[in-house]
């Protein structure tokens, strides 16, 4: 008898553990951005608006995915490209999110960790901005399969107060849209 036979059947993963919570993001999107002009400045109230495009696809057997965001010359920040890696840990039922962009060459931001609860994804992490430690919070909501909303907020007082600084409104592109 082989070792495989003595061990019994391989347990199947619990598909309701949260691993599919980000499946909504797969595909191509038009993204309207609303961002504080200077997110590093507490109390900044000067918002800028610009558009970008995004494309996300699953990797690593669906336990992770990549998301590429491209912003063209119409942006107040000029041309730039961002890259997100989101990876699910089934043992902890937890997502981790990493971000990198051409605005900060050679830097991979520290991960944010979290999960979805009642359709809202909350993700928290620590970072440093202009030499000061901050907390970072992402929130994801999906009102329907063709729209999603992401927002980012910073806290300079260990999470007691938060300043919203970036909102992305995603609208799914029709199949075949360039």
C-alpha positions in Angstrom: 0.0 0.0 0.0 1.4 3.4 -0.9 1.9 6.2 1.6 -0.8 8.2 -0.2 -3.4 5.5 0.4 -2.6 5.3 4.1 -3.0 9.1 4.6 -6.6 9.1 3.2 -8.0 11.7 0.9 -6.4 15.1 0.6 -8.6 17.7 2.3 -10.1 20.2 0.0 -9.6 23.9 0.7 -12.5 25.9 2.2 -13.5 28.0 -0.8 -15.5 30.3 1.5 -12.4 31.3 3.5 -12.0 34.7 1.7 -9.8 33.6 -1.2 -12.4 34.8 -3.7 -13.1 38.2 -2.1 -11.0 40.0 -4.7 -12.2 38.1 -7.7 -14.4 41.1 -8.6 -11.2 43.0 -9.7 -10.2 40.7 -12.5 -10.4 42.3 -15.9 -9.9 45.8 -17.3 -11.2 49.0 -15.7 -11.4 52.8 -16.3 -10.5 54.5 -13.0 -11.4 58.0 -11.9 -9.0 59.2 -9.3 -9.5 61.9 -6.7 -6.4 62.6 -4.7 -5.1 65.2 -2.3 -2.5 67.2 -4.0 -0.1 66.7 -1.1 -1.1 63.6 0.9 2.0 64.0 3.1 0.6 67.3 4.5 -1.9 66.9 7.4 -4.8 69.1 6.8 -4.3 69.5 3.0 -7.7 70.2 1.4 -6.6 70.7 -2.3 -8.0 67.8 -4.3 -7.0 66.9 -7.9 -8.9 64.6 -10.3 -7.5 62.5 -13.1 -8.2 59.3 -15.0 -6.3 56.1 -15.3 -6.7 52.5 -16.5 -6.3 49.3 -14.6 -6.0 45.6 -15.4 -6.0 42.7 -12.9 -5.5 39.0 -13.3 -5.1 36.0 -11.0 -1.8 34.2 -10.5 -0.5 31.4 -8.2 -3.6 29.3 -8.7 -5.9 32.1 -7.7 -4.4 32.7 -4.3 -2.8 35.9 -5.6 -3.3 38.5 -8.3 -1.5 41.4 -10.0 -3.1 44.7 -10.8 -1.4 47.2 -13.1 -2.5 50.8 -13.1 -1.4 53.2 -15.9 -1.9 56.9 -16.0 -1.2 59.0 -19.1 -0.1 62.5 -19.8 -3.4 64.1 -18.7 -2.6 63.4 -15.1 -1.5 66.3 -12.9 1.3 63.9 -11.8 2.3 63.1 -15.4 2.7 59.6 -16.8 3.1 56.9 -14.2 2.5 53.3 -13.7 1.6 51.4 -10.5 1.7 47.7 -9.6 -0.2 45.9 -6.9 0.4 42.4 -5.7 -2.4 40.9 -3.5 -1.8 37.5 -1.9 -4.1 35.4 0.2 -3.0 33.3 3.2 -5.5 30.5 3.6 -4.2 29.5 7.0 -4.7 33.0 8.4 -7.7 33.9 6.1 -5.9 37.1 5.5 -5.0 39.2 2.4 -1.7 41.1 2.1 -1.3 44.0 -0.4 2.0 45.4 -1.7 2.3 48.5 -4.0 5.1 49.9 -6.2 5.1 52.7 -8.7 7.2 54.6 -11.1 6.7 57.6 -8.8 9.0 55.9 -6.2 11.5 53.8 -8.3 13.1 50.9 -6.5 10.6 51.0 -3.6 8.1 48.3 -2.7 5.7 49.7 0.0 5.3 47.6 3.2 2.3 45.3 3.0 -1.1 46.1 4.3 -3.1 43.2 5.8 -6.8 42.6 6.2 -9.9 40.9 5.0 -13.5 41.5 3.8 -16.3 41.6 6.2 -19.9 42.1 5.1 -18.7 43.2 1.6 -16.2 45.8 2.8 -12.5 45.2 2.7 -10.3 46.9 5.3 -6.5 46.7 5.1 -4.1 48.2 7.5 -0.3 48.7 7.7 2.6 50.8 8.8 4.8 53.0 6.6 7.0 56.1 6.8 6.1 59.3 4.9 8.5 62.2 4.8 10.5 60.6 7.6 7.5 60.2 9.9 5.8 56.9 10.8 2.2 56.6 9.7 -0.5 54.1 9.6 -2.1 53.4 6.2 -5.6 52.1 5.6 -7.2 50.9 2.4 -10.9 50.3 2.0 -12.6 48.4 -0.8 -16.3 48.3 -1.7 -18.1 46.8 -4.6 -21.6 48.1 -5.2 -22.0 45.8 -8.2 -19.9 43.6 -10.6 -19.1 46.5 -12.9 -18.1 49.1 -10.3 -15.7 49.2 -7.4 -14.3 51.8 -5.0 -10.9 52.0 -3.3 -9.9 54.6 -0.8 -6.7 55.3 1.1 -6.3 57.2 4.4 -3.3 58.1 6.6 -3.0 58.4 10.3 -0.2 60.3 12.0 -1.5 59.4 15.6 -1.4 55.6 15.6 -4.9 55.2 14.2 -6.8 57.5 16.5 -7.7 59.9 13.6 -7.5 59.4 9.8 -7.2 61.7 6.8 -8.7 60.4 3.6 -6.2 61.2 0.7 -7.1 59.1 -2.4 -10.2 57.7 -3.9 -10.4 55.5 -7.0 -13.8 54.9 -8.6 -13.5 51.8 -10.9 -15.8 51.2 -13.9 -15.4 47.9 -15.8 -14.5 48.3 -19.4 -16.6 46.4 -21.9 -15.0 43.3 -23.4 -12.8 44.2 -26.3 -12.3 47.8 -25.2 -8.7 48.8 -26.0 
